[in-house]
Amino acid sequence: MLQHAFKEWAVICYCLAQGKQAIILRKGGLAEPGGEFKVEHTRFWLYPTYSHENRAGVKDEALLLLDRVELQKPPAGKVRLSHFVEVGGVYHVRDLISALKLEALHYWSEATVEARFNYRSPGLMVLPVRVFEAPNVVELAETPAYQGCKSWVELDQPLPTEGAKPVLDDAAFKELMRKLDIILEPTAFA
């Protein structure tokens, strides 16, 4: 059972769910305490959002995926949760060159990575995540408590995770971690 969700662009949630990507790049949002992102949970639902994603925010090869996600958007006032993740580590990237070296591992555009890196103070959090597909899609009412520019949402009730299947097998996830360790140096969970 999991009761926490993490807001991310719907197209990136789709890429994570399809195994096309297994990292999350994060910087604190407007509603984050102190404007800083913190890893509050190491297991959480992916909460697809549509308000901030845009065509310039993703690589060209993700534009068709963005169109597909927009067509599958739930009705207004609803949220669909189908995948959850387990965080495999936390990397705090302190130089833009290292952040840009990750380009083969995600679908954000270079401009998006640079903007996130430079927002407020230089730096970026990189979370390698093991993604799991839940046996059933859950559709929830989007309550006022869920809305706003924040990363974390506490759901009204915990949702079952039993019977979920990993999107990537063990070998593929270990290979991702190996690649990240070559490029970045991990930090401990805060």
Summary of the structure (lengths in Angstrom):
residues: 190
radius of gyration: 15.6
end to end distance: 22.9
largest distance: 42.7
contacts: 561
relative contact order: 0.26
helix: 32%
strand: 34%
